Amino acid sequence: MQKRTFRIVAGVGAAAIAMIGVTAGVSFAGQTPVAAPAASSSSAQADSFLGGKPDVPPAIAVPDGNVLTSVFKAHGVQNYGCNSSGAWALLEPAAVLTGLSLKPVKPATAIHFRGPSWQSDSDGSLVEGTSPVSAPSPNPNSIAQLLITAKTLDPARAQTGVFAGVTFVQRLNTKGGVAPAGACTAGQTTAVKYTADYRFFKKA
């Protein structure tokens, strides 16, 4: 039986995140905000949270003049639909993120949905991405790692919060999320579990 796909829109909150797990058959048990680890600097705390300093391929390195401002671990799905050619095509991601905001260091949570977009579920700040650059995942049979440029939002949407002013987003250490192999029937949908680390940057 095919799993139904779903759409998340900005500002959905915790209730919609709970529905993600039900709809896609994904468990988010234990994905709760974490206490900030003790370390000598915010960058050290970010690396500690992610399990060590990430190995970033040169192709998706963040340009000079940008600084790391938050890190998250994501658990969710990549939603695919079968197109008229009988091939799977990405519809949208849907994930919950738990992590740390670094200025100041404190636990943070967010959601990831179509756009691609990321939104804090505590302060409502939002970042949307464009122009992804890819690099292979270090894990087999996994979606690519990415460097995503943040879109310039309408000045009327000026905001504060963890994602305000974000310039770049890195998706690293991806596991899973690859579309099913083989042909499909037009109109079918499926959701494939994935995890990843996300790092958000702003101008220095």
Backbone bond lengths (Angstrom), bond angles and torsions (degrees), N, CA, C in turn:
res aa  C-N    CA-C-N  psi(-1)  N-CA   C-N-CA  omega(-1)  CA-C   N-CA-C  phi
1 M - - - 1.466 - - 1.521 108.59 -
2 Q 1.313 116.72 130.69 1.453 121.21 179.91 1.516 110.60 -73.86
3 K 1.329 116.07 140.77 1.453 120.68 176.76 1.510 109.47 -81.54
4 R 1.312 116.87 140.00 1.455 120.21 179.86 1.517 110.84 -73.00
5 T 1.321 115.93 142.71 1.452 120.07 173.60 1.523 109.00 -84.25
6 F 1.319 116.74 175.80 1.445 120.27 -175.20 1.501 108.90 -156.96
7 R 1.300 116.73 163.50 1.456 121.75 179.13 1.511 109.12 -126.18
8 I 1.327 116.53 137.83 1.453 122.05 174.00 1.515 107.24 -111.72
9 V 1.299 118.44 138.48 1.461 121.23 175.35 1.512 108.94 -118.10
10 A 1.335 115.32 160.33 1.457 120.54 -175.77 1.519 110.78 -55.99
11 G 1.336 114.85 138.36 1.449 120.77 175.77 1.512 114.29 83.53
12 V 1.327 117.88 17.87 1.461 118.33 -175.91 1.521 113.07 -69.80
13 G 1.350 117.09 -37.34 1.451 118.88 177.95 1.512 114.01 82.26
14 A 1.336 115.10 -172.69 1.460 121.58 -172.07 1.519 113.38 -65.45
15 A 1.325 118.04 -33.32 1.465 120.22 -177.75 1.517 111.44 -61.41
16 A 1.326 117.18 -42.41 1.460 120.43 179.79 1.521 111.47 -68.24
17 I 1.339 116.87 -37.22 1.456 119.81 177.53 1.522 110.08 -60.63
18 A 1.331 117.40 -40.50 1.457 120.04 177.10 1.517 110.49 -60.51
19 M 1.341 116.85 -37.34 1.461 120.58 179.59 1.518 112.10 -67.91
20 I 1.343 117.76 -28.60 1.461 120.17 178.63 1.518 109.88 -58.00
21 G 1.323 115.21 -48.47 1.452 118.89 -178.33 1.508 112.29 -62.03
22 V 1.326 117.58 -38.64 1.455 121.38 -179.84 1.518 110.90 -68.80
23 T 1.339 115.92 -45.84 1.454 120.43 -175.01 1.517 112.23 -68.68
24 A 1.318 116.94 -43.06 1.452 120.30 -174.20 1.521 113.29 -94.46
25 G 1.318 117.70 -1.83 1.448 120.22 -178.91 1.511 112.77 71.60
26 V 1.326 116.95 31.59 1.449 122.22 -177.44 1.514 109.57 -111.82
27 S 1.316 116.46 136.02 1.460 120.19 176.68 1.512 109.93 -98.24
28 F 1.333 116.39 129.61 1.453 121.56 175.33 1.527 110.72 -109.31
29 A 1.318 116.98 23.46 1.457 120.97 -179.40 1.519 109.69 -57.08
30 G 1.298 115.42 133.26 1.454 120.70 178.65 1.508 114.62 84.67
31 Q 1.331 118.46 -3.92 1.462 120.90 -179.99 1.519 109.53 -86.69
32 T 1.308 115.52 71.84 1.450 122.35 -178.80 1.517 109.04 -115.77
33 P 1.340 117.78 160.36 1.458 119.39 179.23 1.517 111.76 -54.30
34 V 1.324 116.35 143.41 1.452 121.73 -177.33 1.514 109.67 -109.20
35 A 1.316 115.62 153.71 1.454 120.11 176.96 1.522 108.97 -74.41
36 A 1.311 116.83 142.41 1.454 120.58 179.06 1.522 109.99 -63.92
37 P 1.346 118.67 129.06 1.456 121.06 179.97 1.518 111.36 -70.30
38 A 1.311 115.94 151.22 1.458 120.86 178.42 1.519 108.93 -77.07
39 A 1.318 118.00 127.10 1.456 122.73 178.72 1.513 108.43 -160.64
40 S 1.353 115.74 169.93 1.459 119.44 -172.31 1.522 113.08 -83.11
41 S 1.315 119.03 -17.56 1.449 121.16 -179.39 1.515 109.57 -149.30
42 S 1.333 115.81 163.16 1.458 119.07 -179.20 1.525 111.43 -64.53
43 S 1.358 118.01 -37.99 1.460 119.90 179.03 1.525 110.97 -66.32
44 A 1.333 116.77 -37.01 1.464 119.88 177.00 1.516 110.75 -66.05
45 Q 1.318 116.80 -38.16 1.458 120.40 177.85 1.529 110.90 -66.01
46 A 1.334 116.27 -38.42 1.463 119.96 177.71 1.521 110.64 -63.32
47 D 1.332 116.92 -45.65 1.462 120.59 178.98 1.527 110.92 -63.37
48 S 1.324 116.36 -40.43 1.456 120.33 179.01 1.517 111.39 -62.34
49 F 1.331 116.29 -41.77 1.457 120.26 179.76 1.522 111.40 -62.52
50 L 1.335 117.17 -38.52 1.462 121.32 -178.18 1.525 112.77 -83.35
51 G 1.336 117.16 -1.66 1.461 120.11 178.16 1.512 114.40 90.69
52 G 1.318 116.95 15.49 1.453 121.67 179.33 1.516 110.85 133.77
53 K 1.316 115.75 163.44 1.466 120.22 -179.59 1.527 108.71 -63.22
54 P 1.331 118.41 125.09 1.464 119.71 -176.27 1.521 112.63 -69.60
55 D 1.329 115.36 147.83 1.458 122.87 175.46 1.521 107.10 -92.39
56 V 1.320 117.15 100.29 1.456 122.22 -174.07 1.527 109.91 -96.87
57 P 1.339 118.83 119.79 1.467 120.81 176.49 1.533 110.68 -60.83
58 P 1.330 118.25 143.11 1.468 120.87 -179.19 1.529 113.46 -54.69
59 A 1.328 117.16 -32.46 1.469 120.21 -177.21 1.513 112.98 -62.93
60 I 1.343 117.07 -24.63 1.460 119.35 -177.68 1.531 111.55 -120.96
61 A 1.332 115.97 26.36 1.462 120.25 174.46 1.521 109.74 -70.63
62 V 1.315 116.29 144.66 1.465 121.71 179.04 1.529 109.27 -77.67
63 P 1.337 118.60 134.53 1.468 120.82 -180.00 1.529 112.25 -57.77
64 D 1.319 115.31 151.28 1.457 120.63 175.80 1.523 110.27 -56.67
65 G 1.320 115.30 151.31 1.452 120.39 178.88 1.515 113.89 93.71
66 N 1.347 116.04 5.91 1.463 121.07 176.95 1.521 109.13 -122.50
67 V 1.319 116.31 144.65 1.458 121.00 -177.41 1.523 110.38 -123.69
68 L 1.323 115.02 148.54 1.461 121.87 179.03 1.523 110.19 -69.98
69 T 1.352 116.27 130.85 1.460 119.28 -178.70 1.520 114.16 -124.47
70 S 1.340 118.53 -15.15 1.464 120.48 175.25 1.516 109.62 -163.05
71 V 1.334 115.86 152.98 1.469 122.14 177.89 1.523 108.50 -135.58
72 F 1.331 115.38 146.88 1.459 120.41 -177.92 1.525 110.49 -144.98
73 K 1.325 115.07 151.64 1.456 122.43 166.61 1.518 107.61 -104.85
74 A 1.324 116.84 133.03 1.466 122.25 -176.93 1.517 110.64 -111.72
75 H 1.333 115.84 138.67 1.457 123.57 172.16 1.524 107.29 -129.52
76 G 1.319 117.13 121.92 1.457 118.73 -178.39 1.502 112.69 -174.64
77 V 1.333 115.40 -147.16 1.457 121.66 -177.98 1.520 110.44 -138.74
78 Q 1.320 114.39 155.56 1.451 122.84 166.20 1.533 105.90 -104.77
79 N 1.328 117.44 120.28 1.461 122.17 -178.78 1.525 110.19 -90.98
80 Y 1.321 116.12 130.71 1.459 121.92 179.83 1.522 110.32 -122.23
81 G 1.335 115.01 147.81 1.453 122.03 173.05 1.509 109.76 -124.38
82 C 1.317 117.13 149.60 1.455 121.69 179.03 1.526 108.91 -88.23
83 N 1.328 116.71 123.54 1.459 120.37 -176.47 1.531 111.39 -87.43
84 S 1.311 116.01 -178.63 1.465 121.34 -175.78 1.525 112.84 -67.44
85 S 1.328 116.57 -15.67 1.468 120.58 177.55 1.522 112.38 -88.81
86 G 1.339 116.27 0.49 1.458 119.87 -179.77 1.511 114.05 77.54
87 A 1.338 116.34 28.22 1.461 121.77 179.31 1.522 109.92 -124.52
88 W 1.323 116.45 148.77 1.457 121.00 178.29 1.522 110.06 -75.44
89 A 1.331 116.94 136.49 1.469 123.10 177.73 1.523 108.46 -132.61
90 L 1.326 116.35 142.66 1.459 120.26 -178.97 1.522 110.88 -66.17
91 L 1.333 115.89 130.94 1.459 121.71 174.45 1.521 110.64 -96.16
92 E 1.339 116.10 -52.23 1.458 120.45 -176.64 1.523 110.15 -174.30
93 P 1.331 116.27 153.56 1.458 120.19 170.39 1.524 109.39 -89.50
94 A 1.312 116.02 161.47 1.465 121.37 171.56 1.521 107.42 -152.59
95 A 1.326 116.55 117.90 1.461 119.79 -175.33 1.517 111.14 -153.20
96 V 1.325 114.30 156.50 1.458 120.87 170.06 1.522 107.92 -104.80
97 L 1.330 116.56 141.99 1.451 122.78 -177.37 1.521 109.94 -121.09
98 T 1.325 115.61 133.64 1.464 120.97 173.05 1.522 107.70 -124.00
99 G 1.332 116.50 137.20 1.443 117.58 -176.80 1.505 114.54 -173.75
100 L 1.332 114.53 -149.01 1.459 121.80 -175.81 1.520 110.32 -132.63
101 S 1.322 116.08 134.48 1.450 122.53 164.82 1.525 106.27 -91.42
102 L 1.328 117.89 136.04 1.467 120.14 -168.48 1.516 115.51 -98.86
103 K 1.308 118.91 -10.83 1.468 120.11 -175.96 1.524 110.75 -134.80
104 P 1.361 117.91 81.31 1.463 128.49 2.32 1.521 111.40 -83.06
105 V 1.336 116.31 169.73 1.461 120.86 179.20 1.527 109.12 -72.69
106 K 1.336 115.89 120.81 1.459 121.24 177.44 1.523 109.04 -161.63
107 P 1.340 117.10 154.48 1.463 119.67 178.30 1.528 111.09 -60.61
108 A 1.330 115.95 148.52 1.459 121.54 179.70 1.525 109.44 -146.25
109 T 1.321 116.22 151.07 1.457 121.98 175.49 1.518 109.03 -134.69
110 A 1.327 115.95 154.07 1.462 120.65 -177.71 1.517 109.75 -157.25
111 I 1.335 115.68 172.92 1.455 122.29 174.13 1.524 109.03 -124.07
112 H 1.328 115.26 155.04 1.469 122.48 -179.31 1.518 107.43 -126.67
113 F 1.339 116.53 130.94 1.455 119.30 -174.16 1.525 109.84 -152.81
114 R 1.327 115.64 -171.79 1.467 122.26 -173.34 1.522 111.18 -53.71
115 G 1.321 114.90 141.73 1.464 121.03 178.95 1.527 112.62 154.58
116 P 1.348 120.46 -64.24 1.465 124.94 -3.62 1.527 111.47 -69.89
117 S 1.322 115.84 146.81 1.456 122.09 -179.15 1.516 110.19 -135.44
118 W 1.317 114.45 152.06 1.465 122.11 174.56 1.520 107.45 -132.68
119 Q 1.322 116.56 135.60 1.464 119.38 -179.31 1.517 110.57 -137.74
120 S 1.324 115.45 132.36 1.458 120.98 174.62 1.514 109.32 -68.44
121 D 1.335 117.06 131.16 1.463 118.99 177.24 1.518 112.00 -90.84
122 S 1.345 116.96 8.51 1.464 120.11 175.13 1.526 111.82 -108.80
123 D 1.356 117.14 -41.21 1.470 118.15 -178.76 1.534 113.10 -115.45
124 G 1.334 118.28 -2.94 1.453 121.42 175.29 1.518 115.96 79.37
125 S 1.334 118.56 -3.05 1.459 119.75 -178.98 1.525 110.04 -64.92
126 L 1.334 115.22 148.79 1.463 121.93 -170.26 1.515 110.39 -135.65
127 V 1.338 116.28 140.62 1.458 121.14 170.40 1.525 107.74 -131.01
128 E 1.337 114.88 137.53 1.455 121.90 176.62 1.522 108.50 -116.49
129 G 1.337 116.38 145.90 1.454 120.31 -174.28 1.514 114.18 -113.52
130 T 1.344 115.12 162.64 1.460 121.79 178.02 1.530 108.15 -154.70
131 S 1.323 116.32 168.18 1.474 124.03 171.55 1.531 113.60 51.66
132 P 1.336 118.67 56.56 1.462 119.71 -179.22 1.524 112.34 -68.78
133 V 1.327 115.48 141.05 1.457 123.51 171.89 1.528 106.08 -113.31
134 S 1.335 117.55 134.64 1.458 119.72 -171.88 1.515 113.00 -112.59
135 A 1.333 114.20 159.16 1.460 123.67 172.34 1.519 106.49 -146.74
136 P 1.328 118.05 149.87 1.467 119.90 -177.87 1.519 112.53 -60.26
137 S 1.315 115.64 148.87 1.463 121.06 175.17 1.525 109.61 -74.53
138 P 1.339 118.05 149.27 1.464 119.72 174.41 1.520 112.14 -75.25
139 N 1.337 116.53 -8.16 1.459 121.35 -177.81 1.531 110.09 -108.70
140 P 1.327 117.95 138.10 1.467 120.13 -177.96 1.521 111.94 -66.24
141 N 1.341 115.25 151.19 1.461 122.69 176.32 1.515 111.97 52.36
142 S 1.328 115.60 49.63 1.462 121.71 -177.21 1.521 110.09 -135.23
143 I 1.328 116.00 152.52 1.454 120.36 177.78 1.530 110.47 -64.47
144 A 1.317 115.39 159.32 1.462 121.58 -174.58 1.520 112.05 -66.96
145 Q 1.326 114.81 156.18 1.452 121.36 166.05 1.534 106.93 -79.91
146 L 1.344 115.90 154.16 1.458 118.96 -173.55 1.524 112.31 -139.91
147 L 1.330 115.06 152.59 1.459 123.21 161.94 1.517 105.68 -116.60
148 I 1.319 117.09 120.77 1.460 123.21 -174.99 1.523 108.98 -117.24
149 T 1.308 116.17 130.98 1.465 121.56 177.05 1.517 109.33 -85.27
150 A 1.321 117.14 133.30 1.459 120.78 178.34 1.517 110.68 -74.55
151 K 1.323 116.22 138.82 1.457 120.84 175.58 1.526 109.89 -72.24
152 T 1.320 115.97 150.42 1.456 120.83 172.05 1.522 107.78 -81.38
153 L 1.320 116.86 116.79 1.452 120.75 -177.17 1.523 111.05 -80.27
154 D 1.295 115.70 155.61 1.462 122.76 175.93 1.527 108.87 -54.97
155 P 1.348 118.59 131.86 1.469 120.41 179.88 1.525 112.98 -53.20
156 A 1.325 116.69 -28.06 1.463 119.80 179.17 1.523 111.49 -66.60
157 R 1.348 116.26 -14.94 1.456 120.57 -179.87 1.527 111.49 -100.18
158 A 1.336 116.75 20.41 1.458 120.54 179.16 1.521 109.70 -49.67
159 Q 1.333 116.51 137.82 1.455 120.22 -172.39 1.522 110.73 -145.87
160 T 1.305 114.71 166.35 1.445 122.43 171.30 1.517 106.76 -122.39
161 G 1.328 117.25 168.67 1.457 119.89 178.36 1.510 112.58 120.61
162 V 1.325 115.76 -176.37 1.459 122.15 -170.88 1.531 112.80 -61.12
163 F 1.338 119.00 -31.80 1.455 120.96 -177.96 1.528 113.71 -103.89
164 A 1.307 117.70 4.32 1.462 120.58 177.51 1.527 109.78 -66.22
165 G 1.317 116.86 130.54 1.459 120.72 176.50 1.511 116.10 76.99
166 V 1.334 118.51 9.31 1.467 120.69 178.88 1.526 109.84 -62.19
167 T 1.338 116.44 136.45 1.463 122.07 -179.64 1.527 112.86 -107.04
168 F 1.347 116.63 -35.33 1.459 120.91 -178.91 1.530 110.22 -142.57
169 V 1.328 114.64 151.17 1.463 122.22 175.37 1.524 107.98 -127.80
170 Q 1.329 116.63 129.86 1.459 121.31 173.46 1.528 109.38 -105.96
171 R 1.331 116.26 134.44 1.469 121.74 169.71 1.514 107.10 -109.54
172 L 1.331 116.13 116.92 1.456 121.74 -173.52 1.531 110.90 -126.35
173 N 1.342 115.44 165.44 1.464 122.67 172.61 1.529 111.99 50.88
174 T 1.304 116.59 45.23 1.461 121.24 -178.52 1.527 111.00 -70.40
175 K 1.320 115.18 143.20 1.466 121.55 176.51 1.531 108.17 -137.42
176 G 1.343 116.02 123.07 1.459 120.39 179.48 1.514 112.19 78.81
177 G 1.339 115.16 -162.42 1.457 121.51 175.87 1.514 116.24 85.99
178 V 1.339 118.30 -0.73 1.460 120.72 -177.00 1.527 110.03 -77.69
179 A 1.316 116.40 141.63 1.462 121.77 179.19 1.526 110.53 -60.25
180 P 1.332 117.28 149.22 1.468 119.89 177.84 1.523 111.31 -57.28
181 A 1.327 116.19 149.28 1.458 121.15 177.84 1.533 109.95 -79.53
182 G 1.311 116.20 153.45 1.446 120.53 174.27 1.508 113.83 88.99
183 A 1.331 113.94 176.30 1.458 121.03 -177.63 1.522 111.00 -76.59
184 C 1.343 114.99 165.33 1.458 121.32 179.50 1.524 108.64 -144.58
185 T 1.305 115.95 174.23 1.454 121.92 179.70 1.516 109.84 -100.59
186 A 1.334 116.98 128.78 1.459 121.23 -177.80 1.524 110.84 -49.48
187 G 1.335 115.15 132.60 1.460 120.81 -179.77 1.510 113.80 99.26
188 Q 1.331 118.32 -16.70 1.467 120.65 177.28 1.527 110.06 -67.71
189 T 1.317 116.39 152.38 1.461 122.05 173.70 1.515 109.04 -134.88
190 T 1.314 115.80 155.22 1.455 120.85 175.89 1.520 109.07 -154.55
191 A 1.315 116.11 157.40 1.458 122.37 178.86 1.522 108.59 -123.02
192 V 1.334 116.68 127.79 1.461 122.42 -176.41 1.529 109.08 -114.67
193 K 1.314 116.53 123.57 1.465 120.75 -177.97 1.532 111.45 -62.99
194 Y 1.340 115.05 145.62 1.463 120.12 173.83 1.516 109.56 -151.62
195 T 1.322 115.11 160.07 1.459 122.14 169.04 1.523 107.83 -131.98
196 A 1.326 115.92 157.52 1.465 120.70 179.00 1.516 109.08 -164.69
197 D 1.316 114.36 162.20 1.459 121.38 170.54 1.527 107.71 -104.18
198 Y 1.332 116.09 136.63 1.463 121.41 177.59 1.529 109.28 -119.21
199 R 1.325 115.56 135.18 1.462 121.49 175.72 1.532 107.90 -123.79
200 F 1.332 115.34 133.77 1.463 121.77 -176.91 1.538 109.64 -115.01
201 F 1.333 115.38 139.00 1.459 121.94 -174.92 1.518 111.34 -126.33
202 K 1.334 114.71 152.39 1.462 121.67 173.81 1.522 108.58 -132.76
203 K 1.337 116.29 166.89 1.456 120.34 175.84 1.525 110.27 -60.10
204 A 1.324 115.88 139.22 1.466 119.95 -179.94 1.529 110.85 -66.36
